[in-house]
């Protein structure tokens, strides 16, 4: 028996009955070489780029996470399209949410590697930037205590038509997509051998300056 709108909202996930559109636009057309990034990097490292093992390890970590952010986001988009198209499966919703959460995690970790490698801040506390809100959602995914959620919430992160939400903040799908494209372009350059010749300083900082 299909669940009522009340049951979906109160016993499955908050705002699920209002999830009627998929505004998450795929990134694959702009990052068509994603599947070959790691192969390209290995070949370029072997034959073209004189990299130390330390810098190669950093590049591997960044490219792997960037690829994960792209792949998980693409799968989440496909699942969300199925959900709003009428497949109101409970397991499908949570598979979609899990893929979005995984994409957020891979994306934030890859951006944090860039922060450390370049010695920059992604955001300052309270600036309201997409980087800060990405960090807030990432931290909710990792550190939220289910027993301490507000009374009307069953989950720390949930999906709405325009993006991902958590208590007090949200990240639109357009913003998430732009951030994935940013890190994807960096990974693409690394894969093609466009790597700085000298290592950069590592940034210090805690969660307020852009680390998890």
C-alpha positions, 0 to 999 in steps of 0.5 A: 500500500502506498504511504500517504503524504503525511506518512512520507513526511513524518515517518520517512524523510522531512519534505519528501512529499514536496520533492517533485522536481529534479533541478540537479543538472548532470556534470558529465558533458563538461567533464567527459574525460573523468573516467580516464583521469587516473589512467592519464595521470599515471601515464603522464607521471611515468613519461612526462612529469618529474614528480616526487612520490609526495606530490604524486600521492597528493595528485592521486588523492585529489583526482580520486576524490574529484572522480568520486564526486563526479560519479556519485553526483551523476548517479544521484541525479539519475536516481532523483530523476526516477524519484520525481518521475513517480518511483516513490521507493523508500530505498531509492530515496535513501540511495539517492541521498547517500550518493549526494552525501558521498559526492559532498564528502568527496568534493569537500575532501578534494577542495581541502587538499587544494586548500592545503597544497596552495596555502589558501582559505576556502572560506571564513566563518560566517561568510555564507559562501557555497564553500562554507555551506558545503563544509556545514553539510559535510560536517552534518553528514559526518558528525550529526547525532541522530538523537539530538536532531530537532523534533521535526527532523528524522535526518541530518541532511535531506533533499528538496527540489532545489538542493540539499538541506540541513538544519540552518543551511542549504546548498543548491544543486546549481552551487553543488554542480559549480563546485564539482565543475571547479574541482573537476577542471583542476583534476583534469589539468593534473591528469594531463600533466599540468602540475606545479613544478615546486610544492606549495606551502601547507595551510594551517587552520581548523574548521572555521578556515575551511578544514573539516 
